[in-house]
Amino acid sequence: MTATLALWVGLWLGFAEDESQSGALFQTLPEDGVWAKYDVALKIDNQEVALAWQARSVGKGFHDGKECRLLELEQHSPDANLGINFPRVIWRLMVPESEFGSNKHPLSKAVKVWRKEGEQDSVLHDSLVAADSLFAGFVSGPQSDVKRGDSKAKHSWQRGELECDVVSGRGEALLNTAKFTLQHRVLREKSVPFGFVATHAELSIEGQATKITAKVLLVDYGKGAEPKLPQLMP
């Protein structure tokens, strides 16, 4: 399993179908300097793994005359996970601000994408798919049978209660020759950074009996984000 496996999210729910909706996770243009932290509970067959990841808005820039936002997404293991290797991974993306918005998929429009795993050097890629096809499939969220809930879902946490939109559906991704199918349930609320609150996922791998689920919950957010890869600029 790769380090990005923990980021797969969503679970199918039967809502009124709306094919025009996009389930991409990161749609909201964040304020510069904000961060959001998430806890990830991953279960692979009977083995449970705790992970954590953070999204950061860490600067602005221009590409071909377009104003862009620099984002960093990071995943790591807060505790040792025996038997499974989850090295720290950081993705750094330069995304035109015009690509953010409801029903859009901003990260798929990134004009610069770097990926750094563990102690390896950062590598610049032409696209998010080229950098990490599994992660690219994850952030796409549901892209077929997309449905939006008729009612809000409540998310309770230490700051109170959020009334969230629910988007569900099906997604796919490839990792080498392995085909992944995902059933997504995504909770969104525009008042939090990136608009992304909580997710639940059931993931299946074609030709394999492995059962994988992941629950991802927003646990904190704030200002003063510090970039981990500030030297990577266009």
Secondary structure, 3 states (H helix, E strand, C coil): CCHHHHHCCCCCCCCCECCCCCCCCCCCCCCCCEEEEEEEEEEECCEEEEEEEEEEEEEEEEECCEEEEEEEEEEECCCCCCCCCCCCEEEEEEEEHHHCCCCCCHHHHCCEEEEEECCCCCEEECCHHHHCHHHHHHHHCCCEEEEECCCCEEEEECCEEEEEEEEEEEEEEEECCEEEEEEEEEEECCCCHHHEEEEEEEEEECCCCCCEEEEEEEEEEEECCCCCCCCCCC
